[in-house]
Amino acid sequence: MSMEITLSREDIVRLCERVEGAQTRAYAIPKLTDEYPGMTIGDGYAVQLELRRRFLARGHKQVGWKAGLTSKAKMKQMGVDVPSIGFLTDRMARPENAAISTSDLVHPRVECEVAFVMKDELTGPGCTAAAVLAATDYVLPAVEIIDSRFSGFKFDLPSVVADNGSSARFVGGGRARYAKDLDLRTLGVVLEKNGEIVAMGASAAVLGHPAEAIAMLVNILAELGESLPAGSFVMSGGITEAIAVKPGDSVIARFQELGSVSMRFVE
Amino acid sequence: MNEEQIQHYGDALYDAWRERRTIAPLLEQEPDITLADAYRIQLRYIERRVAAGETIVGKKIGVTSKPVQDFLGVFQPDFGQLTSGMVYQEGDVIDLGTLIQPKAEAELAFVLKEDLQGPGVTAMDVIRATDYVVPCFEIVDSRITDWKIRIQDTVADNASCGVYVLGKTKGDPRKLDITLAGMVLEKNGELHSTGVGAAVQGSPANAVAWLANTLGELGIPFKAGEVILSGSQSALVPVADGDELVCTVGGLGSCRVKFSGRSAV
């Protein structure tokens, strides 16, 4: 993947302000490539990192990263063919069983993921799934609430990367486990909304093995000149397709061996 | 339908199966076939196979997922009979020349250690009566042209059963979360699709309980030692000469199957 930046600093700041406005005031905007058709994935990451710089300057704390678009189901749903990454901050975290407001979101969707908490720093390029497992403190189940700021969830890779991979909220929960005690490839997951099963799958849906997604993330970070610090919370990408939620909905994700994660949505 | 019509269609399906060819959808020939008629036709078709030397070794449950039920416009599963001629062991190569238009699906199979007599059977009774579960492949096949089936067609055609392969790794359902166990299906070394036990009626044990109760209404018990294929947890996979499939059930193990030759269609 080329990380070439073609946009000027002014354009990057301008796009960042557009994304930031849409994220903080919860409104949809057209995808950025409508105005900048030549925009690259590298440009998208430049916008994302500018967004992070602004959030951190305002006192948000980065807690980790997420891999996105890592399953065939998601890539097909979104019409892209390469995974992406986005940063996670403390402001996006919600506790298990929380009532999550949708009034500050555009069109939220939920998906089930295996999350990793790292005990050692990881540096790419060349990071492998085995290296990820060796550097993992524990794994846990998580639900990501994604929220594309683009109208109709219609986007391309440069636009979604600029929008921080559609990151919005996340809930970690369930049961912490040592990765070595589990077969992380075959964990089954069931997503229920209001008591009805709405999505299902097994963890191999994520690039064949969730640790592969984390390795991919570390290698993208290397291209951006960064590493994955010890202590990071990392989500490996949706096992199932993403399911829309609205106020009044109650969601529970049930994972083989990892317990469950639940939340409900309110105005 | 009268007995003569039932025999006619049961015999037509038996002949189609024996000669590896398809027939037009039964509903096109006879628009008023009821579900009860369809099961009587199935019985006739299977009686012909038993008369020709096969024995009944178990049951299969089909139409267990919501997408398939929606597609067929029904709200419950269906079932068919497993016969001795359908059995392959893991490691065998399945000769596609014995089949018409096969597709594979990955499932969990139950082997019982006690009889189960419905009605009134719950999922808890199923676990209690289960000797072990194994990952398996069912190779479904249709004697109906182009798989143009409605529920009566597939029921009459023995729930579209072809052949099946049981894996060798036996699991105790008291030690395995059969509801949340993941199902990973690979074709020729590449990930094909994933699923989970809950895809089958919320849990495979619910599907087995449904069948115990449905058969119980007809006075038929599940017998100890019978094999019950509980329903597909995967997408349908087309198979061709040289293909190899592996399904893995999380916390249990795998079943591997190879194919050779050409099917009729």
Interface residues (C-beta under 8 A of the other chain):
Chain A: K72 D183 R185 T186 L187 G188 V189 V190 I197 M200 G201 A202 S203 A204 A205 G208 I239 R254 F255 Q256 E257
Chain B: K66 D177 T179 L180 A181 G182 M183 V184 L191 T194 G195 V196 G197 A198 A199 G202 T248 V249 G250 G251
